[in-house]
Structure formats: structure tokens, C-alpha cells
């Protein structure tokens, strides 16, 4: 009897000690995290599942089929001209914005890093422009600007591109600026001591060192434009300039949604995942053996 009581007392002590142990496994936080993951992924999984539904219902499963991707001769993603136009417009805006915003953001980051004085603080604040102003307010402001002030810029692809470039300029500027701060000025100074001009040091030393940050910012800008809705919705003109996000929202909100839109959304989701994976693999490959490449670039100036 005494042994049983002693064992029970020891077990109670262990439980109390575990409750006071700050390094114990956080069961509550882990469970809360999994609940959040399930709450976020279940609706997406259902939308993806019903994109393979054989019928038009979005609530009753009628069998597995690729009808809404390739099978239906009129309403599938492969055959519907409206879906083709939305995909083409999304890719067009993503490519245009990336090609314009990334070089401008890199130049902006290098300029601020070299700039000294009080105005540099104001310019540094502009870098976080898109993180401070709500996107809806920014989109409405651009809508009025293009309709009242710069009337030569008509709503459509041009207005969407200008708005997306302005909105996404902060990403490459911040990422490249952080990279500049981390590497410091010593490599450029070493290249200058070895006889390189300022432009040569930037082109042959600084830009290769910034390549991983430039690539990462390009991936973020590209994927961000694919998922953007607010700006392109306000600045689009006709159905021909509506990207995938606007087309999906307009038809679903108007009660015309169907499995074909689920298929389009699934392709949009898959495309975003592919871009993210490519960005991750590319960044890892570009940062491998980075120090050796930098030393080789400096050695070229010394004639070694």
C-alpha cells in the first residue's frame, strides 16, 4: 500500500515538474498551429478537388475527370478563349513588372546606399512605401491620377504595369539594400585599390555579389504580380486586360463560377508554387561557393 502511494506521489510530482518546465514540448502551440494550417488548406484543397469534378456542381462530387482542364470543347481551360486571355494577361503583367521594377529597385538600393545627408532618410522611407500605404488606397489614387491628370495613360495594360511597378518597387530595393549592408564596402574598395574604376567595380564585383538578392527579388515580384488583385482590378479596362485573379473573382462573385474557374485557380496556385520552388533552388545554387567567386573576381584586377 505504501509503495502504491509513493508511486502515485512521484507521478504527481513529475506532472507538476513538467508543467513548470519551460523547455517542455509546447503541445498547445503545436495544436494551434496545426488547426491554423488545416483551416487555411482545407478550402484550397476543396477548390482543387472540385476542379476535377465531372459535373458542374461545386458541392456534389460526380466523379473524377479532366473535363475542365482539357476535355470540355468549350469551357475547359484549354479551349476557352476568355481563360486564355486571362492567363496571357497575367504572364504579360508579371514579365513587364519584373523587367522594369527589379532594375529600378537595384539602382534605387545602390543609390541610397551611396547617398549621404538628410534627404537620404526621406528616400529610405520611400522604399517601404508599399508596406505603409494600403493597396486599396494606392489603387484608387492611381485610378484618379490616370483619369484626371495623366489622361494619356489609358486604363489597361499600361496603367496596370505602371501601378504594379510602383507598388512592387520596394521589394528589390529592400532586399538588395539589405544585401549591400551585409557585404559592406570592402570588396569594392579592394577592387578600386587593384585598379578598377567605379563602374568596373560595380559591374564586375558588386553586381555578381548582389545576384542572389536580385534573383530573389525578381521571384518575389513575379509571384506577387501573379497573385495581385486590387491594383489590376481597379486599373483594368476591358475583359481583355483582366488577369486571372480578376476573372476568377468577377465570375465567382457574379454567381457564374464553376469547375472551370476552379481549374484556372488550381493552375494559378500551381504556377505560384513552381515559381517559389525555382526561386528557392536558384538562390541556393547562386549562393554556393560565393566567397570563392568573389575572390576570383578580385584576382582578375590584380592580374593573378
N, C-alpha and C positions, 0 to 999 in steps of 0.2 A: 504493500500500500504506500509506504514511504517512497519507494522507488518510482511509482507512478506519479505521485505528487511532485517529486523532484524533476522528473522528465517534463511534466506539464509546465512547471515553473521555468525551466530552461527554455522551452519552446516559446513561451510568452515573452521572455527576455530577448530572445533572438528577434521576434517580430517587432518589439519596441525598438531594439537597436537598429533594425533595418529601416524602420520608419524615421529614425533620426539620422540615418546615413545620407549625407548629401551626394554621394557618388553612386547611389543605387540606380538601377535601371529606371528611367522615367516612364513608367507604364502609362500614366495618364496622358503625358505629352505625346507619346508614341501613338496611343489610340486616337487622340485628337487629330494628329497628322494624317493617319490612315482614313479617318472619317472625312477629312477635307479632300483628300485625294479621290476617294470614291465619289463624293458629292460633285467634284469637278469633272471626273472622267465618265461617269455613268451617262449623262445626257449626250456627250460626244459619242460614246460607244453606241448608243441607241440610234443616233442620226446616221452613223456609219453603217450600222446593221440594216436599217431600212432603206439605205441606198441600194442594197442588193435584193430588195423585196420584188417579187414577181408582179405584184399588183400595184395599184396606185395608192393604196391605203398607207397611212403613216402610223397606224395603231394596231392593225391586224396583219400578222405575218402570213403571207400567201405563197411561201416557197422561195428558195434561193434562185437568183437569176442575175445575169449581167445585162439585163434589158436596158437599164437606164444609163449604162456606160457605152455599150456598143450595139445592143440588139434592136432597140426600137428604131425604125427607119425615119422617124420624125422628131421624137422628143428626147432621144438619148444625147449624151454629151458629144458623141462622135458625129451626130447628124444634125443637131440643132444649130442654125446659124447664130441665134442670139447668144447661146452659150459660147460659141467660137469667138464672137466679137468681145465678150466679157473677158475671156482668157487672154486674147491678144492685147486688149487694152491694159490689163493688169501687168503683163510682161513688158509692154511698152513703157508704162509709167515707172516700173521698177528699174528698168535699164537706164532710162533717161535720168531719173533722180540719182541713181548710184554714180553714173558717169559725171554728173555735174556737182553733186553735193560732196563727194569724197575728196576730189582735188581742192575744192574751195575750203573744206574743213581742214585739210592738211596744211594748206597755205595760211589759214587763219591761226592754227595752233602754233606754227613756226613763227609767225609774225608776233603773236602775243608773247611767246617765249623770249623773243629778242627785244621786245618793246619795254622801255623803262619810263616811268613817270606816272602821274596821276591818271591820265586818260586810259592807261593800260588796265586800271581797275574796272572802268566802265566797260571796256571791250571784253574783259574777262567775265563780267556779268552777262553780256550778250550770249556767251557760249551756253549758258544754262537757260536760254530764252524759252525753249520748248518745254522745259521742266517746271517753269514758273507760271506761264500763261495757259489756261485751259484750252484744249484744242478746239472746242466748240466756239469759244470767243474769237480765237485766232481765225478760224474758218469764216465766221460771219464777217469779221473785219476785212478779210481779203475779198469776200464776195462784194461788199460795198465799194472797196477800192477799185476792183476791176469793172464795176458797173457805173461808177460815177467819176473817178479820177482818170484811171488809165483805161479808157474805153477801147483803145486799140487792141488790148489784150482781151479777147473774147473768151467766154466760158467754154471749157472743153479741155482738150489735151494740154494746150499751152498753159492755161490757168492752173490746171491740176499739177502740172510739172513744177511751175514756179512756186506754188503753195507747198508742195511736198519737199522741194529743195530747201526752202526757207525753214520748214518745220524740222527737217532731219539733219540740218547742217550741224547741230550741236553734237550729234553722236561722233562723227570723225574728229571734230575739234577737241572734245573732251578726252577721247581715247588716245589720240595722238599726243595731246598735251601731257597726259599722264605718263606716256612712254618717254617723252622728252625729259620730263623731270626725273624719271628713274635712271636714264642712261647718263645724264649730266653732260657738261660741255667738253669733257676731257678728250673724247675721240676727235671731235672737230679741231680742238686746239693742237692735238698731236699731228693731225693731217696738215694743218697750217704750218707747224714747225718743220714738217718734212717737205714743204714747198708747194702745197696745194692752195689754189685760190679759194675764195669763199664759195663760189658756185661749184667748183670741183669737190670741195669738202661736203657740200650738201648733196650733190648728185651721186658721188661715189662712196661716201661714208654714212651720211645721215639718213638718206632715203633707204638704203638697204637695211639699216638698223630699225627704221620705222616700218619696214614692210609687214611684219606680223600685225602691228596695230592698224595699219592701213587696210590690210586684208580683213581683219576682224570688224572694223567699222563698215567696210563695204558689205559684208554679210549682214550686219545688223540693219543697215539702211535698206538693203534689198528686201529682206524678210519683213521689215516694218512697213514698207510700201505695199507689199502683197496683202497684209492684214489691215491696212488703213481703211477707215470707213468715213469718218466725219468730214475730212477735207475734200475727199473726192466726191462725196455726196453733195456737198454744197457748191462745188466748182464744176461739176459735170453739166453738160448742156443737153445732149440728146442720149438716146439709148445706145448709140454707137460709141459714146465716150464713158459709158458706165462700166467700171471694173467688176470683178466677181463679187466683191463684198456688197456693193450697192445693188447689183442684180438679185442676189440672194435675199437681201433684206426687203427690197421692194416687192418681190413676188410673194415672199412669206408673209409680210405684213399686210399685203392686199388680199390674202386668202387664196393665192394662186400657187402656193408651194406644193411640191410633190417630190417623189423619189428622185427625179432628175436633178433637182436643186440639191438634194442630199448627196447625190453623186458628185456634183460640182463642188460642194463644200468639202467632201472627202478628198477630192483631188487637190483642193486648195490646202487642206491640212497636211496631206502627204507631201506636197511641194515644199511647205514650210519646214517640215521635218528633214527633208532631203537637203535643203539649203543649210539648216543648222548643223547637220552631220558633216557636210562638206566643209563648212567653216571650222568646225572643231578639228577635223583631220588635217585640214590645210594649216591651221595655226600650229598644231603640234609638229608638223613636218618643217614648217618655216623656222620654228624656234629651236630645232635640233641642231646642235653644232654651231650655235650662233656666235659664240666667242671666237672660235677658230676662224670663221669667215671674216669677222671684224679685224682680226689681227692680219689676215692676208690682205685685206683692202688697204690697211695702213702700210703694209710692207711694200706695196706697189709704188707708193710715193717715195720710199727710201731707196728704190732701185734694187731691192733684195729679190 
